[in-house]
Amino acid sequence: MKKPDAVCPQCKSSNDVYKVSEIYLSGLESIKSDRPLKNNVFDQIFGQPSQKLGERFVDQTTKRTLVSKFAPPSSSKQRVSRSIPPDFIVAVTFILGLFMLVQIYTQQPAFFLPALVIILIIGAIYLFTRKNIQARFKEKQQAEMNEKDQIEEAIGIWMKLYYCAADYTVFDQKHKIPVPLQEMNLYLASPETYLDQTRPAE
């Protein structure tokens, strides 16, 4: 493994500097393996001497905890699918309603009129509230797009991050400011905002 040329802004050395993305990926490989891997970056940094194996290792629970600290930014919400336009939902519901009305008319004519009234009321309510529903839907879509853009930007920064195992800090070549590992996600969310908030008052 070729060591990165980046120099830690805190200890002024590159001896214990590694790419964050490489630590994360090698950590995932280490989790999948039941014994230490040769030249695995994660095991080299966080392993402990083992008289039994003669190599470095950490238990699986510790591995998962450590690896999660280096994980790339991700959405705070798990979305199974895209948001469905409300008009589409109403259109599908209307078609199903018509199908149900036909079935009711042919099989239970006495319930046809009440069912028709219910469907008409629901349709009228949607028409009266459609403007607000559409506005909320567009706001939600815009929020999802903004979140996606923020995550993509944060991942781009994450790909350029380095970790110094001597100081337990991360940094990039742009700002060259040491950031505690536990504050990495705050930094990735907005480096400029983070630096402004942590910069000592003059």
N, C-alpha and C positions, 0 to 999 in steps of 0.2 A: 504494500500500500504506500502510495506516495503521499508524504506529509504535505499539508497545505503551507503556502508561503506566508499566510496571514500571521501578523504579530499581535498578541493580546495587548490591548491598550492599558491593561492594569499591571500585569507583571512584566511587560515589555519583552516577552519571549514567545517563540513559536513551538517550543518543545512539546507542550501539552495541548496544542490547538488542533481541533478536528472539525470537520463540516457537520453541522447539526443534522442535515438530511442523511448523511452517511451513518451517523450514530443511530438514527431512527431505523433506517432500513436494516442495518446489521443487527439491531436489537430485535426486530421482527424475526430475522433468521435464527437468532439465538433462542428465542422463545420456542420455535418449532423444533429445535434440536434437543435431544435428551442428554447430550454431553457437549462439552466445549468445542467450538469450531476453531479450526486453525486460522490464525490471522484475522479473527473477527474483532472489529474495532470496538464494538460494545463490550465484549468480554475483556478486552485489553484494558479498557478504561475503568469498568465497574466490577470486574471480577475480584475474587478473593483467593488467596493461595489454598490449594487443596492437597493435602498429603496423599490422599487416596488416588487422585487422578494425576497429580503432579502438574496440573495446569490451573487456569483460573476459571471460576464459576460463581454464579449466584443462583439462588433458588428461583423458581418460576414466578412466585408471587412478587418478589422483589424486582424481577426483570420487567414484569408487566407494569409495575408502578413507575419504574425508571423510564421505560420506553414511552409511556404516556406523556411524560414531561417534555419529550422532544417531538411529539406528534405535530403535524402541520395543522394550520387553522382549519376549522370545519364549521358547518352551519350549526347554530344552536338548536335548530328544529329539524327533525327527521321527516322529510316530506316523501310520501310514497309516490305521488304523482303531481302533475301540474294542477294549478287551480282551474276549476271548470267554470266557464262563464255562466252566470245565473240564467241568461236567456236560453242557453242550451238545456240546462236542467229543467226549466219550465216547459220548453218545447217537448222534451221527452216525456215529462209528466203528463202533459196535455194529450199526447198521443196514447199513452197508457190509459188515461182517463176515458178517452173516446172508445177504446177497446172494451173497457169495463162497462161503459154505458150500453154498448151493443149487447154484451153478454147479459146485463141486467134486464134490458128491454125484451130479450128473447126468452129468458129463463124466469125472471122475477119482475114482471111489468109493474107491480104495485110499488116497487122501490125505485123505479126509474126517475120519477119526478124529484123526489128528495135528493137522489144522487146527483142529478143534473144541477139542482139549486146549489148544492155544496161545491161542485166544481166551478160554477159560475162565480160564486162568492170568493173562492180562493183565487180565481183568475182576476177578479176585480181588485182584490187586495194587493196582488202583485203589481198590477198596472198603476195603482195609486202610490205604491212604495218603490217602484222600479228605479226611479231617479236616484234615491238614496242608496238602494242596494247596489246599483251600478257604480256609484261614487266610491262606496266602501270596497268594492271589488277592485277598482282601478288603484285605489290607495294600497291595497294588499299586494297587487301585482308590482307596483312601483317599489314597495318596501322589499319584496323578494328580489327584484332586479338589483336594487342598491346593495343588499346583503351579498348577492352573488359577486358583484363587482368588488366589494370590500374584501371578500374572501380570496378572490383571484389575485388581488393586489397584495394581500397579506402572504399568500403562498409564494408569490414572487420574491418577497423580502425574505421569507423563511428559507428559500433555496440558497440564499446568499449568506445565511447566518453561519457563524463559527462558534464553537464552544471551547472554553479554556478549562480543562480538567483541574488545573492548579488553583484557579480562582472561583470555579463554579459559576462562571458568567458567560453570557453570549454577547456577540458583537458583530457588526458588519463593517465592510470596508468603506462605506459611505460616511457614516457618522463616527465610527471608531470610538464608541462610548460603551464601557462595560455595563451590561444589564444583568442583574441577578436572574438565574435560570427560572426561578418561580414567577418572575415578572415578564417572561418572554412573550406571553400572549398579549399582555397590555402593550408591550412595545410593538408587536406586529399589527395590532389594531390601528395604531397611528403613531409612528415613530416621532414625528414632530411634536404631537400633543404630549406624548410620554416625556420627551426630553424637556419640554417647557415646564411640565409639572414637577419634574425631579431636579431641575436646574436650581442651584442655590440662589437665594435672593441676594441681590447686590445691596 
